[in-house]
Amino acid sequence: MPRLTERFGVARFDADEQYKQALAYYQKSQLNEAILAMEKAIELLPKNSEYYAARGFFYLEDGTNKKALADFTRALQLYPYEVLALYGQGVIAYKAKKWDEAITHFTEAYRADPQRPETLYYLALSQHHNSQNDLALAAMRQASALFAAAGDKRQADAERWVRQLEKIITQPPT
């Protein structure tokens, strides 16, 4: 049975306020404070997958991959389509050069939200590292288009990768 404060929405309100505060800290590059605010939000509303995913992302940004992975796993236990958690797992696998695992996580994140260019960008890079350059080119083109539509400066980097992948695909093997 939920706590009385949860029934009246007080815990949800307070948790959301902590979440907003965590995001503000993150914007100021104050990761420790952001993590502490997320811990308070999780304490108030422990079944919110988004909170675990956000704290996991903050841990990931802080280089604490083990804690990040634990939070991403918990978020996905609560809600299997939590995009940030799927994306975060993909980033951890990518950094560890576990290309197949990264591809799996980024593909799941893409299926959960096909409008996130970051997911496609890293999916393409993972496919490239896994010698799947045709698939990588298609994904990078999609990422580039989504970055462009959002007016995101990362579109230029995606375009460079599109040109590089086109070269790789058209070059005869040596």
N, CA and C atoms as an extended XYZ file, in Angstrom:
522
Properties=species:S:1:pos:R:3:atomname:S:1:resname:S:1:resid:I:1 pbc="F F F"
N         0.842       -1.181        0.000 N   MET     1
C         0.000        0.000        0.000 CA  MET     1
C         0.890        1.249        0.000 C   MET     1
N         0.622        2.165       -0.903 N   PRO     2
C         1.457        3.362       -0.974 CA  PRO     2
C         1.341        4.201        0.289 C   PRO     2
N         2.405        4.910        0.564 N   ARG     3
C         2.382        5.818        1.703 CA  ARG     3
C         1.295        6.862        1.487 C   ARG     3
N         0.771        7.395        2.594 N   LEU     4
C        -0.295        8.382        2.531 CA  LEU     4
C         0.131        9.598        1.710 C   LEU     4
N         1.380       10.015        1.869 N   THR     5
C         1.858       11.186        1.121 CA  THR     5
C         1.885       10.907       -0.375 C   THR     5
N         2.163        9.659       -0.761 N   GLU     6
C         2.136        9.308       -2.180 CA  GLU     6
C         0.717        9.397       -2.721 C   GLU     6
N        -0.254        8.976       -1.932 N   ARG     7
C        -1.651        9.023       -2.372 CA  ARG     7
C        -2.108       10.445       -2.649 C   ARG     7
N        -1.668       11.359       -1.838 N   PHE     8
C        -2.077       12.749       -2.014 CA  PHE     8
C        -1.166       13.505       -2.974 C   PHE     8
N        -0.140       12.852       -3.473 N   GLY     9
C         0.733       13.469       -4.455 CA  GLY     9
C         1.845       14.323       -3.883 C   GLY     9
N         1.961       14.381       -2.569 N   VAL    10
C         2.987       15.208       -1.948 CA  VAL    10
C         4.378       14.653       -2.285 C   VAL    10
N         4.545       13.350       -2.170 N   ALA    11
C         5.847       12.747       -2.470 CA  ALA    11
C         6.195       12.962       -3.940 C   ALA    11
N         5.237       12.806       -4.820 N   ARG    12
C         5.487       13.008       -6.253 CA  ARG    12
C         5.913       14.454       -6.517 C   ARG    12
N         5.211       15.393       -5.924 N   PHE    13
C         5.560       16.802       -6.108 CA  PHE    13
C         6.971       17.081       -5.602 C   PHE    13
N         7.262       16.627       -4.387 N   ASP    14
C         8.584       16.860       -3.809 CA  ASP    14
C         9.673       16.151       -4.620 C   ASP    14
N         9.374       14.941       -5.073 N   ALA    15
C        10.341       14.201       -5.884 CA  ALA    15
C        10.604       14.926       -7.200 C   ALA    15
N         9.550       15.408       -7.832 N   ASP    16
C         9.715       16.149       -9.083 CA  ASP    16
C        10.504       17.436       -8.870 C   ASP    16
N        10.325       18.071       -7.737 N   GLU    17
C        11.104       19.268       -7.428 CA  GLU    17
C        12.589       18.915       -7.282 C   GLU    17
N        12.875       17.804       -6.627 N   GLN    18
C        14.262       17.350       -6.498 CA  GLN    18
C        14.854       17.018       -7.876 C   GLN    18
N        14.028       16.412       -8.720 N   TYR    19
C        14.452       16.073      -10.085 CA  TYR    19
C        14.799       17.346      -10.863 C   TYR    19
N        13.941       18.339      -10.779 N   LYS    20
C        14.210       19.620      -11.456 CA  LYS    20
C        15.486       20.257      -10.911 C   LYS    20
N        15.679       20.168       -9.611 N   GLN    21
C        16.889       20.710       -9.000 CA  GLN    21
C        18.120       19.964       -9.506 C   GLN    21
N        18.011       18.643       -9.633 N   ALA    22
C        19.125       17.840      -10.145 CA  ALA    22
C        19.490       18.261      -11.563 C   ALA    22
N        18.477       18.498      -12.378 N   LEU    23
C        18.737       18.935      -13.752 CA  LEU    23
C        19.410       20.310      -13.774 C   LEU    23
N        19.001       21.180      -12.878 N   ALA    24
C        19.632       22.498      -12.787 CA  ALA    24
C        21.098       22.363      -12.380 C   ALA    24
N        21.372       21.490      -11.412 N   TYR    25
C        22.757       21.252      -11.021 CA  TYR    25
C        23.564       20.695      -12.195 C   TYR    25
N        22.965       19.768      -12.930 N   TYR    26
C        23.650       19.170      -14.076 CA  TYR    26
C        23.997       20.241      -15.112 C   TYR    26
N        23.061       21.139      -15.367 N   GLN    27
C        23.299       22.225      -16.329 CA  GLN    27
C        24.482       23.095      -15.908 C   GLN    27
N        24.732       23.170      -14.613 N   LYS    28
C        25.847       23.967      -14.083 CA  LYS    28
C        27.107       23.108      -13.900 C   LYS    28
N        27.071       21.864      -14.404 N   SER    29
C        28.188       20.918      -14.273 CA  SER    29
C        28.512       20.590      -12.824 C   SER    29
N        27.499       20.593      -11.973 N   GLN    30
C        27.663       20.224      -10.569 CA  GLN    30
C        27.111       18.811      -10.377 C   GLN    30
N        27.903       17.828      -10.826 N   LEU    31
C        27.421       16.444      -10.849 CA  LEU    31
C        27.161       15.878       -9.467 C   LEU    31
N        28.014       16.155       -8.499 N   ASN    32
C        27.787       15.619       -7.151 CA  ASN    32
C        26.456       16.096       -6.583 C   ASN    32
N        26.167       17.372       -6.756 N   GLU    33
C        24.908       17.921       -6.271 CA  GLU    33
C        23.727       17.331       -7.033 C   GLU    33
N        23.917       17.132       -8.334 N   ALA    34
C        22.858       16.527       -9.157 CA  ALA    34
C        22.553       15.110       -8.676 C   ALA    34
N        23.590       14.359       -8.391 N   ILE    35
C        23.411       12.984       -7.906 CA  ILE    35
C        22.706       12.981       -6.553 C   ILE    35
N        23.105       13.866       -5.654 N   LEU    36
C        22.461       13.945       -4.337 CA  LEU    36
C        20.985       14.312       -4.459 C   LEU    36
N        20.665       15.240       -5.342 N   ALA    37
C        19.260       15.611       -5.552 CA  ALA    37
C        18.473       14.434       -6.114 C   ALA    37
N        19.084       13.656       -7.013 N   MET    38
C        18.391       12.482       -7.561 CA  MET    38
C        18.192       11.423       -6.482 C   MET    38
N        19.140       11.297       -5.577 N   GLU    39
C        18.980       10.339       -4.479 CA  GLU    39
C        17.767       10.703       -3.628 C   GLU    39
N        17.585       12.006       -3.392 N   LYS    40
C        16.415       12.449       -2.630 CA  LYS    40
C        15.129       12.170       -3.397 C   LYS    40
N        15.147       12.402       -4.695 N   ALA    41
C        13.964       12.126       -5.516 CA  ALA    41
C        13.623       10.637       -5.484 C   ALA    41
N        14.638        9.802       -5.589 N   ILE    42
C        14.422        8.348       -5.566 CA  ILE    42
C        13.899        7.906       -4.209 C   ILE    42
N        14.416        8.504       -3.156 N   GLU    43
C        13.930        8.176       -1.810 CA  GLU    43
C        12.441        8.506       -1.677 C   GLU    43
N        12.035        9.610       -2.250 N   LEU    44
C        10.632       10.032       -2.176 CA  LEU    44
C         9.712        9.215       -3.087 C   LEU    44
N        10.234        8.809       -4.236 N   LEU    45
C         9.419        8.086       -5.222 CA  LEU    45
C        10.276        6.978       -5.835 C   LEU    45
N        10.457        5.878       -5.089 N   PRO    46
C        11.420        4.854       -5.488 CA  PRO    46
C        11.025        3.987       -6.689 C   PRO    46
N         9.842        4.158       -7.222 N   LYS    47
C         9.440        3.325       -8.355 CA  LYS    47
C         9.392        4.103       -9.667 C   LYS    47
N        10.090        5.229       -9.709 N   ASN    48
C        10.121        6.042      -10.911 CA  ASN    48
C        11.382        5.708      -11.714 C   ASN    48
N        11.209        5.033      -12.833 N   SER    49
C        12.354        4.591      -13.637 CA  SER    49
C        13.167        5.758      -14.174 C   SER    49
N        12.502        6.858      -14.485 N   GLU    50
C        13.199        8.020      -15.038 CA  GLU    50
C        14.231        8.574      -14.054 C   GLU    50
N        13.923        8.509      -12.781 N   TYR    51
C        14.863        9.012      -11.778 CA  TYR    51
C        16.138        8.166      -11.738 C   TYR    51
N        15.971        6.847      -11.783 N   TYR    52
C        17.140        5.971      -11.796 CA  TYR    52
C        17.956        6.188      -13.064 C   TYR    52
N        17.271        6.330      -14.192 N   ALA    53
C        17.978        6.551      -15.463 CA  ALA    53
C        18.751        7.863      -15.420 C   ALA    53
N        18.143        8.908      -14.875 N   ALA    54
C        18.817       10.210      -14.794 CA  ALA    54
C        20.033       10.130      -13.867 C   ALA    54
N        19.858        9.501      -12.704 N   ARG    55
C        21.006        9.382      -11.803 CA  ARG    55
C        22.097        8.535      -12.451 C   ARG    55
N        21.692        7.489      -13.160 N   GLY    56
C        22.664        6.673      -13.887 CA  GLY    56
C        23.427        7.493      -14.916 C   GLY    56
N        22.716        8.375      -15.614 N   PHE    57
C        23.366        9.239      -16.591 CA  PHE    57
C        24.365       10.177      -15.909 C   PHE    57
N        23.992       10.708      -14.754 N   PHE    58
C        24.913       11.581      -14.020 CA  PHE    58
C        26.156       10.793      -13.594 C   PHE    58
N        25.946        9.566      -13.125 N   TYR    59
C        27.095        8.717      -12.776 CA  TYR    59
C        27.958        8.456      -14.009 C   TYR    59
N        27.332        8.201      -15.127 N   LEU    60
C        28.062        7.955      -16.373 CA  LEU    60
C        28.910        9.172      -16.737 C   LEU    60
N        28.324       10.339      -16.637 N   GLU    61
C        29.049       11.578      -16.922 CA  GLU    61
C        30.205       11.775      -15.938 C   GLU    61
N        30.031       11.270      -14.733 N   ASP    62
C        31.050       11.393      -13.690 CA  ASP    62
C        32.113       10.297      -13.801 C   ASP    62
N        31.926        9.345      -14.716 N   GLY    63
C        32.887        8.262      -14.902 CA  GLY    63
C        32.730        7.113      -13.928 C   GLY    63
N        31.602        7.059      -13.256 N   THR    64
C        31.336        5.986      -12.294 CA  THR    64
C        30.427        4.956      -12.968 C   THR    64
N        31.021        4.199      -13.884 N   ASN    65
C        30.240        3.305      -14.743 CA  ASN    65
C        29.521        2.187      -13.991 C   ASN    65
N        30.125        1.687      -12.932 N   LYS    66
C        29.499        0.587      -12.197 CA  LYS    66
C        28.175        1.044      -11.572 C   LYS    66
N        28.183        2.209      -10.957 N   LYS    67
C        26.954        2.743      -10.365 CA  LYS    67
C        25.963        3.130      -11.463 C   LYS    67
N        26.477        3.657      -12.561 N   ALA    68
C        25.609        4.018      -13.683 CA  ALA    68
C        24.884        2.779      -14.200 C   ALA    68
N        25.628        1.706      -14.397 N   LEU    69
C        25.031        0.471      -14.910 CA  LEU    69
C        23.988       -0.081      -13.945 C   LEU    69
N        24.255       -0.006      -12.653 N   ALA    70
C        23.284       -0.475      -11.655 CA  ALA    70
C        21.990        0.341      -11.749 C   ALA    70
N        22.115        1.650      -11.901 N   ASP    71
C        20.920        2.492      -12.027 CA  ASP    71
C        20.184        2.237      -13.331 C   ASP    71
N        20.917        2.062      -14.426 N   PHE    72
C        20.266        1.771      -15.708 CA  PHE    72
C        19.512        0.440      -15.635 C   PHE    72
N        20.124       -0.533      -14.991 N   THR    73
C        19.480       -1.849      -14.836 CA  THR    73
C        18.204       -1.724      -14.014 C   THR    73
N        18.272       -0.974      -12.920 N   ARG    74
C        17.082       -0.781      -12.075 CA  ARG    74
C        15.987       -0.038      -12.841 C   ARG    74
N        16.356        0.972      -13.581 N   ALA    75
C        15.372        1.718      -14.378 CA  ALA    75
C        14.659        0.794      -15.356 C   ALA    75
N        15.410       -0.101      -15.990 N   LEU    76
C        14.811       -1.007      -16.977 CA  LEU    76
C        13.980       -2.104      -16.315 C   LEU    76
N        14.280       -2.425      -15.072 N   GLN    77
C        13.419       -3.351      -14.338 CA  GLN    77
C        12.060       -2.709      -14.084 C   GLN    77
N        12.081       -1.414      -13.819 N   LEU    78
C        10.835       -0.692      -13.543 CA  LEU    78
C        10.063       -0.381      -14.826 C   LEU    78
N        10.793       -0.085      -15.898 N   TYR    79
C        10.160        0.251      -17.177 CA  TYR    79
C        11.114       -0.142      -18.306 C   TYR    79
N        10.818       -1.237      -19.009 N   PRO    80
C        11.749       -1.805      -19.997 CA  PRO    80
C        12.063       -0.910      -21.197 C   PRO    80
N        11.321        0.166      -21.381 N   TYR    81
C        11.540        1.044      -22.536 CA  TYR    81
C        12.123        2.396      -22.134 C   TYR    81
N        12.772        2.450      -21.004 N   GLU    82
C        13.370        3.701      -20.525 CA  GLU    82
C        14.561        4.034      -21.431 C   GLU    82
N        14.350        4.977      -22.327 N   VAL    83
C        15.320        5.288      -23.385 CA  VAL    83
C        16.677        5.690      -22.825 C   VAL    83
N        16.689        6.553      -21.839 N   LEU    84
C        17.962        7.012      -21.295 CA  LEU    84
C        18.764        5.851      -20.706 C   LEU    84
N        18.088        4.907      -20.082 N   ALA    85
C        18.782        3.743      -19.520 CA  ALA    85
C        19.337        2.847      -20.629 C   ALA    85
N        18.557        2.630      -21.674 N   LEU    86
C        19.031        1.827      -22.805 CA  LEU    86
C        20.222        2.505      -23.476 C   LEU    86
N        20.095        3.805      -23.679 N   TYR    87
C        21.174        4.585      -24.276 CA  TYR    87
C        22.421        4.523      -23.393 C   TYR    87
N        22.243        4.699      -22.091 N   GLY    88
C        23.373        4.659      -21.166 CA  GLY    88
C        24.089        3.321      -21.181 C   GLY    88
N        23.328        2.236      -21.225 N   GLN    89
C        23.950        0.916      -21.320 CA  GLN    89
C        24.750        0.794      -22.615 C   GLN    89
N        24.212        1.373      -23.677 N   GLY    90
C        24.920        1.358      -24.956 CA  GLY    90
C        26.232        2.120      -24.880 C   GLY    90
N        26.222        3.269      -24.229 N   VAL    91
C        27.447        4.074      -24.087 CA  VAL    91
C        28.501        3.309      -23.290 C   VAL    91
N        28.075        2.666      -22.225 N   ILE    92
C        29.019        1.887      -21.414 CA  ILE    92
C        29.624        0.765      -22.251 C   ILE    92
N        28.802        0.049      -23.012 N   ALA    93
C        29.310       -1.025      -23.873 CA  ALA    93
C        30.226       -0.460      -24.957 C   ALA    93
N        29.848        0.685      -25.516 N   TYR    94
C        30.656        1.322      -26.559 CA  TYR    94
C        32.041        1.679      -26.017 C   TYR    94
N        32.084        2.282      -24.858 N   LYS    95
C        33.370        2.664      -24.260 CA  LYS    95
C        34.234        1.441      -23.970 C   LYS    95
N        33.583        0.314      -23.678 N   ALA    96
C        34.306       -0.928      -23.405 CA  ALA    96
C        34.631       -1.690      -24.696 C   ALA    96
N        34.281       -1.105      -25.839 N   LYS    97
C        34.507       -1.700      -27.157 CA  LYS    97
C        33.803       -3.042      -27.315 C   LYS    97
N        32.651       -3.157      -26.688 N   LYS    98
C        31.803       -4.343      -26.836 CA  LYS    98
C        30.751       -4.000      -27.888 C   LYS    98
N        31.170       -4.079      -29.143 N   TRP    99
C        30.359       -3.560      -30.246 CA  TRP    99
C        29.003       -4.235      -30.366 C   TRP    99
N        28.945       -5.566      -30.278 N   ASP   100
C        27.662       -6.271      -30.401 CA  ASP   100
C        26.692       -5.833      -29.303 C   ASP   100
N        27.203       -5.742      -28.094 N   GLU   101
C        26.375       -5.327      -26.960 CA  GLU   101
C        25.903       -3.880      -27.149 C   GLU   101
N        26.804       -3.021      -27.587 N   ALA   102
C        26.435       -1.626      -27.838 CA  ALA   102
C        25.346       -1.537      -28.901 C   ALA   102
N        25.509       -2.291      -29.975 N   ILE   103
C        24.510       -2.299      -31.055 CA  ILE   103
C        23.150       -2.730      -30.516 C   ILE   103
N        23.139       -3.754      -29.691 N   THR   104
C        21.878       -4.230      -29.108 CA  THR   104
C        21.208       -3.124      -28.288 C   THR   104
N        21.959       -2.489      -27.399 N   HIS   105
C        21.371       -1.449      -26.545 CA  HIS   105
C        20.915       -0.237      -27.350 C   HIS   105
N        21.734        0.207      -28.294 N   PHE   106
C        21.355        1.375      -29.091 CA  PHE   106
C        20.158        1.065      -29.990 C   PHE   106
N        20.085       -0.164      -30.482 N   THR   107
C        18.927       -0.554      -31.292 CA  THR   107
C        17.656       -0.552      -30.451 C   THR   107
N        17.740       -1.063      -29.230 N   GLU   108
C        16.579       -1.047      -28.333 CA  GLU   108
C        16.179        0.391      -27.996 C   GLU   108
N        17.161        1.248      -27.756 N   ALA   109
C        16.868        2.657      -27.461 CA  ALA   109
C        16.213        3.328      -28.674 C   ALA   109
N        16.703        3.012      -29.856 N   TYR   110
C        16.120        3.570      -31.084 CA  TYR   110
C        14.666        3.126      -31.244 C   TYR   110
N        14.411        1.864      -30.975 N   ARG   111
C        13.027        1.360      -31.089 CA  ARG   111
C        12.105        2.039      -30.089 C   ARG   111
N        12.628        2.342      -28.913 N   ALA   112
C        11.817        3.002      -27.884 CA  ALA   112
C        11.542        4.466      -28.236 C   ALA   112
N        12.500        5.109      -28.924 N   ASP   113
C        12.320        6.515      -29.333 CA  ASP   113
C        13.148        6.786      -30.586 C   ASP   113
N        12.538        6.645      -31.762 N   PRO   114
C        13.283        6.806      -33.016 CA  PRO   114
C        13.672        8.249      -33.354 C   PRO   114
N        13.318        9.192      -32.525 N   GLN   115
C        13.617       10.598      -32.812 CA  GLN   115
C        14.867       11.117      -32.100 C   GLN   115
N        15.631       10.242      -31.467 N   ARG   116
C        16.833       10.671      -30.730 CA  ARG   116
C        18.065       10.495      -31.606 C   ARG   116
N        18.631       11.578      -32.119 N   PRO   117
C        19.784       11.449      -33.014 CA  PRO   117
C        21.018       10.865      -32.340 C   PRO   117
N        21.204       11.098      -31.033 N   GLU   118
C        22.377       10.566      -30.337 CA  GLU   118
C        22.410        9.047      -30.403 C   GLU   118
N        21.243        8.458      -30.266 N   THR   119
C        21.143        7.002      -30.310 CA  THR   119
C        21.593        6.483      -31.668 C   THR   119
N        21.084        7.091      -32.723 N   LEU   120
C        21.468        6.674      -34.073 CA  LEU   120
C        22.944        6.927      -34.342 C   LEU   120
N        23.454        8.031      -33.848 N   TYR   121
C        24.860        8.367      -34.028 CA  TYR   121
C        25.753        7.271      -33.437 C   TYR   121
N        25.490        6.911      -32.178 N   TYR   122
C        26.310        5.875      -31.548 CA  TYR   122
C        26.025        4.489      -32.104 C   TYR   122
N        24.810        4.253      -32.543 N   LEU   123
C        24.507        2.988      -33.213 CA  LEU   123
C        25.372        2.875      -34.461 C   LEU   123
N        25.422        3.950      -35.248 N   ALA   124
C        26.227        3.951      -36.469 CA  ALA   124
C        27.709        3.719      -36.168 C   ALA   124
N        28.234        4.401      -35.147 N   LEU   125
C        29.643        4.213      -34.803 CA  LEU   125
C        29.919        2.784      -34.347 C   LEU   125
N        28.998        2.215      -33.589 N   SER   126
C        29.158        0.828      -33.135 CA  SER   126
C        29.136       -0.123      -34.328 C   SER   126
N        28.217        0.111      -35.250 N   GLN   127
C        28.147       -0.726      -36.458 CA  GLN   127
C        29.430       -0.591      -37.280 C   GLN   127
N        29.933        0.623      -37.388 N   HIS   128
C        31.186        0.841      -38.126 CA  HIS   128
C        32.323        0.037      -37.493 C   HIS   128
N        32.452        0.119      -36.179 N   HIS   129
C        33.512       -0.624      -35.492 CA  HIS   129
C        33.319       -2.131      -35.613 C   HIS   129
N        32.107       -2.531      -35.898 N   ASN   130
C        31.785       -3.948      -36.063 CA  ASN   130
C        31.790       -4.344      -37.538 C   ASN   130
N        32.362       -3.495      -38.394 N   SER   131
C        32.489       -3.725      -39.842 CA  SER   131
C        31.151       -3.864      -40.555 C   SER   131
N        30.127       -3.182      -40.059 N   GLN   132
C        28.808       -3.171      -40.699 CA  GLN   132
C        28.587       -1.781      -41.299 C   GLN   132
N        29.451       -1.425      -42.232 N   ASN   133
C        29.483       -0.051      -42.724 CA  ASN   133
C        28.249        0.365      -43.516 C   ASN   133
N        27.610       -0.554      -44.216 N   ASP   134
C        26.368       -0.197      -44.918 CA  ASP   134
C        25.286        0.215      -43.925 C   ASP   134
N        25.139       -0.568      -42.862 N   LEU   135
C        24.167       -0.228      -41.821 CA  LEU   135
C        24.570        1.059      -41.106 C   LEU   135
N        25.862        1.210      -40.865 N   ALA   136
C        26.359        2.412      -40.189 CA  ALA   136
C        26.047        3.664      -41.011 C   ALA   136
N        26.229        3.591      -42.315 N   LEU   137
C        25.956        4.741      -43.172 CA  LEU   137
C        24.481        5.129      -43.117 C   LEU   137
N        23.599        4.140      -43.177 N   ALA   138
C        22.160        4.427      -43.117 CA  ALA   138
C        21.789        5.082      -41.779 C   ALA   138
N        22.314        4.557      -40.694 N   ALA   139
C        22.007        5.113      -39.373 CA  ALA   139
C        22.601        6.515      -39.219 C   ALA   139
N        23.819        6.723      -39.727 N   MET   140
C        24.451        8.039      -39.592 CA  MET   140
C        23.712        9.069      -40.442 C   MET   140
N        23.217        8.680      -41.588 N   ARG   141
C        22.418        9.608      -42.397 CA  ARG   141
C        21.156       10.030      -41.645 C   ARG   141
N        20.509        9.068      -40.989 N   GLN   142
C        19.323        9.385      -40.188 CA  GLN   142
C        19.684       10.321      -39.033 C   GLN   142
N        20.784       10.019      -38.359 N   ALA   143
C        21.227       10.858      -37.243 CA  ALA   143
C        21.500       12.277      -37.730 C   ALA   143
N        22.176       12.392      -38.851 N   SER   144
C        22.499       13.704      -39.407 CA  SER   144
C        21.227       14.497      -39.713 C   SER   144
N        20.247       13.837      -40.311 N   ALA   145
C        18.980       14.506      -40.632 CA  ALA   145
C        18.258       14.969      -39.368 C   ALA   145
N        18.267       14.133      -38.330 N   LEU   146
C        17.613       14.510      -37.075 CA  LEU   146
C        18.357       15.649      -36.379 C   LEU   146
N        19.689       15.605      -36.400 N   PHE   147
C        20.466       16.715      -35.841 CA  PHE   147
C        20.146       18.010      -36.596 C   PHE   147
N        20.096       17.915      -37.932 N   ALA   148
C        19.813       19.097      -38.760 CA  ALA   148
C        18.430       19.657      -38.447 C   ALA   148
N        17.445       18.788      -38.336 N   ALA   149
C        16.071       19.224      -38.058 CA  ALA   149
C        15.972       19.925      -36.702 C   ALA   149
N        16.829       19.520      -35.781 N   ALA   150
C        16.820       20.122      -34.443 CA  ALA   150
C        17.733       21.348      -34.356 C   ALA   150
N        18.444       21.639      -35.440 N   GLY   151
C        19.385       22.755      -35.409 CA  GLY   151
C        20.554       22.486      -34.475 C   GLY   151
N        20.926       21.224      -34.345 N   ASP   152
C        21.970       20.795      -33.416 CA  ASP   152
C        23.330       20.864      -34.106 C   ASP   152
N        24.297       21.490      -33.442 N   LYS   153
C        25.623       21.654      -34.026 CA  LYS   153
C        26.349       20.328      -34.255 C   LYS   153
N        25.886       19.247      -33.627 N   ARG   154
C        26.518       17.940      -33.833 CA  ARG   154
C        26.244       17.385      -35.224 C   ARG   154
N        25.371       18.045      -35.960 N   GLN   155
C        25.053       17.626      -37.320 CA  GLN   155
C        26.302       17.664      -38.204 C   GLN   155
N        27.174       18.635      -37.997 N   ALA   156
C        28.402       18.741      -38.794 CA  ALA   156
C        29.282       17.507      -38.597 C   ALA   156
N        29.390       17.036      -37.373 N   ASP   157
C        30.184       15.835      -37.098 CA  ASP   157
C        29.545       14.612      -37.752 C   ASP   157
N        28.239       14.520      -37.675 N   ALA   158
C        27.541       13.402      -38.312 CA  ALA   158
C        27.762       13.424      -39.820 C   ALA   158
N        27.744       14.602      -40.407 N   GLU   159
C        27.981       14.723      -41.854 CA  GLU   159
C        29.397       14.283      -42.218 C   GLU   159
N        30.371       14.602      -41.383 N   ARG   160
C        31.741       14.143      -41.631 CA  ARG   160
C        31.790       12.616      -41.629 C   ARG   160
N        31.063       12.016      -40.694 N   TRP   161
C        31.022       10.557      -40.645 CA  TRP   161
C        30.312        9.983      -41.873 C   TRP   161
N        29.269       10.640      -42.336 N   VAL   162
C        28.585       10.176      -43.553 CA  VAL   162
C        29.585       10.137      -44.709 C   VAL   162
N        30.342       11.200      -44.902 N   ARG   163
C        31.333       11.246      -45.987 CA  ARG   163
C        32.398       10.166      -45.808 C   ARG   163
N        32.849        9.991      -44.557 N   GLN   164
C        33.873        8.976      -44.286 CA  GLN   164
C        33.344        7.569      -44.577 C   GLN   164
N        32.137        7.297      -44.153 N   LEU   165
C        31.549        5.971      -44.392 CA  LEU   165
C        31.301        5.743      -45.881 C   LEU   165
N        30.888        6.777      -46.597 N   GLU   166
C        30.706        6.645      -48.048 CA  GLU   166
C        32.030        6.285      -48.721 C   GLU   166
N        33.120        6.914      -48.281 N   LYS   167
C        34.448        6.600      -48.821 CA  LYS   167
C        34.818        5.158      -48.543 C   LYS   167
N        34.599        4.729      -47.309 N   ILE   168
C        34.964        3.364      -46.928 CA  ILE   168
C        34.195        2.352      -47.771 C   ILE   168
N        32.927        2.608      -47.986 N   ILE   169
C        32.082        1.670      -48.715 CA  ILE   169
C        32.465        1.622      -50.202 C   ILE   169
N        32.829        2.755      -50.773 N   THR   170
C        33.121        2.790      -52.211 CA  THR   170
C        34.558        2.405      -52.540 C   THR   170
N        35.448        2.399      -51.557 N   GLN   171
C        36.844        2.010      -51.822 CA  GLN   171
C        36.928        0.501      -52.029 C   GLN   171
N        37.652        0.092      -53.050 N   PRO   172
C        37.833       -1.356      -53.233 CA  PRO   172
C        38.743       -1.920      -52.137 C   PRO   172
N        38.508       -3.153      -51.712 N   PRO   173
C        39.362       -3.750      -50.670 CA  PRO   173
C        40.799       -3.905      -51.184 C   PRO   173
N        41.733       -3.731      -50.285 N   THR   174
C        43.158       -3.855      -50.673 CA  THR   174
C        43.701       -5.213      -50.372 C   THR   174
